[in-house]
Amino acid sequence: MGQTESKAEEAAAIERVANAAREVQSASKSLEERFNASSDAATPTVPLARLTAAIKELQVARDALDGLLAKKSFH
């Protein structure tokens, strides 16, 4: 793999992490607003599921970036 391809792959992985982090932040804010707006004790299932999925995607994205950087450090 050439240096240009490697840098493009790294940039894409970093962008994926950044996008996932923004989604976690957005989902968290949405869930917080939902709790603050409602006195109902019921758990808001959809916003909670969105946050859970966003956190999972962030973990996967970070693991992929870590793997890419680890692979690069061995070369």
Stockholm file with secondary structure:
# STOCKHOLM 1.0

chainA/1-75         MGQTESKAEEAAAIERVANAAREVQSASKSLEERFNASSDAATPTVPLARLTAAIKELQVARDALDGLLAKKSFH
#=GR chainA/1-75 SS CCHHHHHHHHHHHHHHHHHHHHHHHHHHHHHHHHHHHCCCCSCCHHHHHHHHHHHHHHHHHHHHHHHHHHHHHTC
#=GC SS_cons        CCHHHHHHHHHHHHHHHHHHHHHHHHHHHHHHHHHHHCCCCSCCHHHHHHHHHHHHHHHHHHHHHHHHHHHHHTC
//
